[in-house]
Amino acid sequence: MIVATTDMPSRTEEFALIWAALHEQLTYTLQPIINVHTGTLFGYEAVLQGHIELGFESVSTLLTYAENNGVLSYLARLLIERAVTVFAATHPGERNRIRLLLQIAPRTLNSVPLLGEHIAAVAARYQLPTACICFELQDTQSLSFYPQVQNIIHTLRQQRYLFLIDEFGASYSGLKHLYELNPDMIKLDRFFVANLATNHRQHLFVSHIIQLAHTLGIQVIAATIETTEEFIACREIGCDFAQGQFVIDPSIQSTNLLKEHCQIQQFAIPQRRQNDGDSSLIQTCIERLPVLCETDEMRTVFDFFRRYSDRSFFPVVDCCNRPLGLIHEQNLKSYIYSNYGRDLLANPAYNKKINHFILPCPGVEVNSTVKCLLDTYIAAGHPPGLIITENFYYTGFISQSALLHIIDTKNLADARDQNPLTRLPGNHNIVEYVNQILADIHTACCLVYLDFDHFKPFNDTYGFRIGDRAIMLFADLLRKQLNNQSCFIGHIGGDDFFVGFKHLAVEQVKEAVHTLLNIFAHEVQSFYDAAARERSYIEALNRHGEMTRFPLLGCSAAILVLPQATPRHTFDELSRIIAELKKQAKKSPDHIAIEYDLIAETQ
């Protein structure tokens, strides 16, 4: 515990009383952070408690008070010791695999000399490696007042501490800091999490933020999640970790924390099913390369290259199995082929260790999509491959050739299922999408079946070539009007199409479909001759061989609404419901019929 010492500035009796109260009352609770894909525990954020009771309305006001009294450095070290002590009491057998997030402000980084060494000494008491500690950088708007902080952060990163930018997306914590600080993680501001499940524009913004972060090898935490809807939306949009009251309230009782994490896993199961296609493909291509530890001697490096002569590089990890990069044989050639090179590197006095030869290599999480792998690879300037991690821990390696195989296999599978005319996903992908929807009852969605009206007489009159042009026109309109991350568009075959909507209200879905049908009905008229357009019908044989007047081509839509957290039909039952709903749509004046899941209506 930090106590008043002779070198501490002398203070008034009032200050002495407040300082004593700080010692006695300040403590920490731990707020869990979980992996949204697996439900497993990633780490804890240390949340300060007790300062409000002492009259400090926020942590910032407490730091200001300490700074004004010249004791900010003492207070910072006291808080660090308290946080590490509380953290060390949880999960004693898994400390190396659980992270501790320490909130820290630029002025604190600037005020504490040798901060990394101090934390390392505190952590060593509990046999905690520095690699399990992550600095959560707050108050980033004040970074401009402390220009030396960037150098301090660089030094701390070299000491294997992680860094996180808090409240990313707030006016003072944006792309400039993402570029300059190159953090390991970012935590989304509450503004982007609230209403994410229902606000399409917000959904679009956040999806691009996450895509950029992942391309740069940065993991994303969705904080202050309060509802099931927010958790599901954050998970589906690509966040890696979640935190907030929905996960569990802050608590220092580790036994309670363990129980609550298991409850989250039920929400991760459907997501794992959705990623099975890409995940299984990626898993088959992961190489379990032997790894070097940064603490290994250079003789071990030479032994590796001699033992595995077919390898030109090896991954290097820290003491917590976190990947640091690759060590390449070509970087050692000048030593390998010199007369005394190996002996020189093996000599401790030469002070050349593995760290001097590590080259960066991008890493991606094992549950990433194929697109994320490709984007990360391209952004890194075509490295030898990608390091695969799980919760930041080394899992394996995907080489360039393996990545090409993954992309080719993915493209071939997609092309095989695509409709040859429209290039839209075909029946296999549609069935897979619907089954995922049925498995994930926590996500509200709308399933839309689209079928042309009077297509056969149109096709018989103008021929298959014009009929195909009408189908392609509708497919292009689907892409133009509905192509976003909330929609899945598929082509069942012929003049039948399918669209799945997520994160949109029923009224928005109906409006989007209504607009689509009107645009199609207007534009498809150009395929008719002038006489047919003028009289608004054509004459053709019906199914019984009788000459009949048919209205101009249009489309009907059957919309089946599947509310959130309600029982759902099987796939076959849904097919029968939609078939009946389609008949109603064809009779409707606006050619749209909407029905809620029958099981949901009876609950």
N, C-alpha and C positions, 0 to 999 in steps of 0.2 A: 504494500500500500504506500502511495506517495504521501508523505507528511511534511509539515512545515519544517524547513531546515534553516541553518544559519545563513545560507546563501540566498534564501528567499527574501525578496524585498520586505522591509518592515511595514506593517499595516496597522490600521486602527483596531480598536477592540471590536467594533462592529464587523469589520472584515474578518477578523479572527473567528467570530461566532458563525458567520456565514460559511466560511471555509470549513469549519468543523462540521456544520450541518451537511455540506456537500459530501464530505467524506462518509458521513453516516447514512445518508438517505439515497444518494444516487446509485442506481443499479440498472440492470438491463433485463429485458425479456427478449425472447428469440421468436421471430416470425418466420415460419417455414417457407421455403421456395421449392416448388416441385416441378418435375419434368412433365409437361402437358401431354406428352405422347405415351409415357409409360406409367405415370402416377408415382414414380419413385422420388425420394427426397434428394434434392440437389444441394441444399444448404440452408443457412439461416441468416436473416438480417438482424443485427443487434439493434434493438430499439430502446433508447434511453428512457428511463422512468425516474420520477421523484423530483424533477426540476420544477414542475408546475407548483407543487406544494410549497416550494421555497420561494415562490413569487416570480419565477422566470417563465414567461408565457410560451417560450419556444426555446429550442436548443440554440438558435442563433442569438437570442438575447443573453443566454447564459455565456456563450463564447465572447460576446461583446463585453460583458461585465468582467470576465477574466482577462480579456485583452486590455481593457482600460486600467486594470489593477496590476498589469504586468505579470500575470501568472497563467497566461494561456498555455504555455508549454507544460507547466506542472499539471494543469487540469487535463490537457490532452493525454498525457501519460497515465494519469489516474483512470480516465475513461477507458483507455485501451486495456489496461490491466483488468478492469472490472468486466469488460466484454469478453476478453479471452478466458477469464476464470469461469464465467457462466457457461460459455461455449464448451469448455473442456469437460464440464460435468455431464454433457450429453453424449450418448453413443460412444463410449470409450473405446470400443473395439473397431469403430469405423471412422476414426478421426481423419485419416488420410484421404478419405473419399467424400467428405462432406465439407462444404465451404462455409466460411464465416465472412459476412459482408459487414464491413465497418464504415459507417458514415463519417465522411471527413470533408472539411471545407478547405479551399485554397489557403486561407490565412493560417489554418492549423498546420498544413503541410509546410508552410513557410516559417512557422515559429518553432518547430520541434527539430533540433539538430539530430542528425543520425537516427531518424525515425525508423528506418528499416532495421537497423541494428538493435534498437530498443525493443521493437515488436518481436524480433527473432529471439531475443533473450527471454522475453516473457513467455513466448510460445514454447521455447525449449524446456521450460519448467514442466510443461504438460506433454512433452514429446510431440508437439505439433509442428509440422513443417511450414515454412513460410508460404509454400505454394497453395496451401488451403485457405489463405487469407486474401480477401478481395477488398480493395478500397472503393467505396461508393462515393464518387466525387459529387458533392452538392455545391450549391451557391456558385455555379459556374459563371454567372455574370460578373463575379469579382476577379476572375482570372487575369483580366487586363491590369489589375493593380499589383499583381505579383508575377512579373514576367519570368522570374527564376523557377516558378513552380513546374513548368514544363520540363526543365532539366532534372528537378527532383523526381518527377514522375518517371522519367527515363531511367534514372538510377534505381528506383524501386522496382521497375519492371525487370531490370537486369538481375535484381535479387529474387526474382520469380514471384513477386506479388502480382495479383490480377488487378485490373482496373475496370470500373463501370461508371458510365455517365448516367446520373440520376435525372429523372424528369425530362427525358429526351423528347424534343418536339415543342417544349415551352419556348417562349420568345428568346430566352437567353441561353438555351441549350439546344443548339441545332447543328446544321451540317458543318459549320466552320469548326466546331469542337470535335465533331466526328472525324474530320479530315486531319486536324492537327494532333489530336491526342491518340488516335488509333486505339480505342479501348477494346477490351476483350468482350465486353457486354454493354448493352444499353438497356435502360429501364424506361418504358413508355410512360409519358405523362398521363395522368388520369383523364385529361381531356380527350385523348384518343381511345381510351378504353370504354368510357361511358357512352352508351347508345351505339356501340359498334355493331351490335346485332341487328339494328333496325335502320341505321343511317347509311345509305349506300355511298354517298360522297365521302363520308368518314372512312368507310370500309376501303374505298379506293385509295385514299391517302395512306392509310396504315399499311396496306398491302405493298405499296411501292417502298415505303420506309423499310419494311422487313426484308423485301427482296434486295435492296441496296445493302443492308447490313449483312445479310447472309453471303452476298457476293464478296464482301470484304472480309469474310471470316469472323463476323461479329455475331454473338448470340443475343437474343432478345427476351427480356423479361416483361411480362404484362403485370403491372402492379395494381394494387387496390381493387382487385376483382371482388365484386360483392354479390353477383347473382350467377345462376347456372347459365343464363343466356350469354352473359359476358364471357364466362369461361369457355363455352363452346365456340363462340365467335373468335376469340383470341387463338384458340387451338387450331381452328380450321384455316385461319388466315396465315398461319405459319409461325406464331410465337413459340419459343422453345421452353420457356419456364413461366410459372404463374405464382402469384403471391396476393394475399388479401384475406378478407374475412370469409370469403367463400371457401378458401383453402382451410384456414383455421385462425382463430384470434391469437394474438401474441400470448405466449405462455412459456414459463420456465420449467414446466413439468414434462420432461422428455417422454415419459410413459404415455401421457395423453397425446402428445404429438404423433407418436408412432401409430396409435389407433386411427387417428384422423386421416393419415395419409392413405390408408387402405381404402377409405371411402371414396377418395378421388379416383381410384383406378377404374371404377365402373365407367367413368366418362372417357377414359383413355382407350378402352377396348374397341369401340367403333372406329376411332381414328386409326388404330393399328390395322384394322380390317381394310380401311380405305387405302392405306399405304402398302398393302400386301404386294400389289403388282410391282411397284418400283423397288420396294424393300427386298423382296425375294430375288429380283434380278441383281441388285447391288450386292447383296450378301454373297451370291455365288461367285462374284468377281473380286472379293476382298482377299488380298494376300496377307497371311499372318507372318510378316517379315520379322526376323530376329531384330531386337532393338538394343541400342547402346544407351547407357545411362550417363548423364553429364559428369558423374563422379568417377566413371571408369578411367583407368590409366590409358595412355596412348598405346601401350603394348597390346591392350585388349582390342583396340581398333585394328591394329595390324593383324592380330589373330583372326578377327572376323573376316577381313578381306581374304586372308589365306584359306580359312575354313570354308567360306562360301565364295569360291572363286568366280561363280557365275553372276555375282552381284556387284554392281558398281557404286551402290550407295546403301546406307542404312538409316532408319529413323533414329532420332535421339530423343530421350524423354528425361524429365526431371525425377526427383525422388518420389513424387506422387503419381508417376506414370502419365504425366501431361506432356504431350509432344512439343518439342522445341524447334524441330526442323530436320534437315537431312545432313549427313556427312558424306561427301562424295570422294571417291577414289582419286579423281583427277586433281582435287585440291591438295592431295598428299603426294602426288607423283614426284615433285621436286625433292621431297624428303626420301621417298621410297628408292629412287634411282641414284641418290648420292651415296658416297662411300660411308658416311657416318650419319646419314639423315635419321634413320630409325633410332640409333643410339642417342642422338641429340634430342629427339622428341621424348624419349623415355627418361631423359635426365631431368629430375625435378628442378634443378637449378635453372634450366632453360625456360621454365615457366610457360610452356605452350601446352594448353590443355584442350580437351575436346571442344570447349566453348569457342575457341578461336577459329574452328573450322566448320561450325554449323552454318548452313545456309537455310534461309526461310523456305518453308513449303506450306501452301494453304491447307487448311483442314476443314472438313465438313462433318456434320453430325450424321450418324449412321442411319437415321430416319429421314434424311433429306430426299428430295425428289431428284430424278435424273436431270431435270432442267436446272436445278440448283447446282448440281455437280458440274454441269457444262458451263454455266455462267461463272462459277468460281474459278474454274480452270482457265477460261479465256481471260478473265480479269487479272489473273496472276501472271499472264505473259507466257503461257504454255510451259509450266514446270514439268519435271519428270513424272509427276502424278499427283495424287491427292492423299493426304493423311486422313483416315477415318477415325472419328472420335465418338464417344458416348459420354455425355456430361463432362466434356473436356478431357476425358481420359482416352489414351491411345487404344484403338481397337484393331487397326490393320491399315493396309495401304492399297490404293487402286492405281495401277500403272497407266501410262498413256494407252497402251494397247488394250488393256482391260476397259478403259473408259470408252474407247472407240467401239469395242464389242457391245458395251451396254447401250450406247446410242444407236448402233445399227440394229440391235435386237429390238429396242424400243420402237424405232421408226418402222421396222418391218412388221411388228405386231400391230401398230396403229394403222399402217397402210393396208394390212390384210383385212382389218375390220371396217375400214372406211367404205362408204358407199362410192362406187366407181364414178358416178355421175357428179355428185355434189361434193365429194371429199369430206363429208361430215361423218362423225363416228356412227358406226352401224349397230346392229342388234346386240352384239356381244357387250359392247361398252354401255349400251343403254340398260341392259339387264343388270350389269355389274353396278351401275349407278343406282338403280332402283333398289337393289338388294342392300346397298350401303345405307340408303335412306331408311329402309325398313329396320335395319339393325340399330340405327342411331335415333332413338325416340326423343332424345334431348334437343334435336334440331327441328324446328318448324320448317315446312317446305310446301311447295305447290308443284304438282305434276300436271303437265299440259299435253294433251294429245291433239294434234292438228291434222285435219283431213280436208282435202279439196272438195268443193261442191261442184257437181256436174262435170267432173274431169273426163269421164269416158266419152260423152258426146263431143266434147271439145277435141279430144285426142282423135276420135274417129273422123271428125270433120277436117281438121287441119294437119293431121299426120303426127307420127311419133317425134319427128324432129322439132316441131313447134311445141309439142307436149313436153319434151325434155327441156326446152328453153323456159317454159313456164315453171317447171320444177326447179331449175337452176336460179331463176329469178327469185323464187320464194326462199331458197337456201341463202342467197346473197342478202336478202332482206333480214333474215334471221340473224345472220352474222352482224349486219350493220345496226340493227335495232336492239338486239338482245345480247350481244357478245361482251360479257363482262364476267368477273369472277363469281358473281352470284348465280350465274346461269350455266346449265349444261345443255348443249344443243345436239340432237341426234337425228338421223334419217332412218326411219324404220324400213322404208322401201316404197317405191312407186310415189304416190302423192301423200304418203303418211309421214308425219314428222313428230318429234318429241322434244319437249323443253322441260327442264327441271329448274325451279327457282328456290334459292335459299336467301334468308335475311331480308326478304321483302314482304310487306304487308299484302294481304289479299287484294286490297283496292289498287295497290301499285301494280300488281301482276295483271289484274283485269285491264287496267288502263294501258299497260304495255302491249298486251295481246290485242286489245281493241284497235290501237293505233296500227299495229302490224297488219291486221286483217284489212283495214281501210286502205292502207298504202298498197297492199297487194292487189286488192280489187280494182284500184284505180290504174296501177301500172300495167296489169295484165291485159287491159283493154287494147293496148297497142298491138297485141298479137291477133286481134280480130280484123276482119275487113271492115270497110267504112259502113256498109249497109247493116252489118250485125251490130256495130257500135251504135248506129242511129236508132235502131229499133229495140236495142237492149236484150236481144235473144237470138238464138240460132235454132234451126230446125234440123233434127237428126233422129235416127231410129233409136227407140228405147230398147230395154232388155227383151221386150216381147216382139220386136220387129215392127213396131208401130211408129209412124212419123209423129214426133212430139216437139213442142217448143220448150227449149231449155234456157234459163237465165244465163247471163255471162258468168264466167268462172269466178269463184270466190273460195273462201275457206271457213271452216267451222272449228271451234276450239272447245274441248272438254277439259275443265280445270278441276282437279281433285285436290282439296286442301288437307294436308296432314298436320294437325296442330302439334305443338310441342308437348312432350311428357304425357302422351296418351297411347293406349294400345293400338297396334296397327294390323291390318290384314296381311295375309300372305301375298306373294307375287301373283299367283293365279287368281285369288279373290280380287285383287286390285284390277287385274285385266278385265274381269267380268264387269266390275263397277264402271270402269272407264268406257267399255263398249256400250253400256246402257246410257251413260252420260253423253256420249257422242251422238246418239239418236236424239236426245233432247236438244243438243246444240244445233242440230240441223233444222229443227223445227222452231228455234228461237228467232225472234226478229233481228237480234244483233249477232246471231250465230255463235253465241257464247253460253255455255252452261257451267255453273259452279256448284260443287257439292262438297261438303265436309265428310271426312272419314266416318262411315256409319258407326264403327265401334266407338269412336270418340263422342258421337252424338248421344250414345246411350249411357255414357258414364255419368 
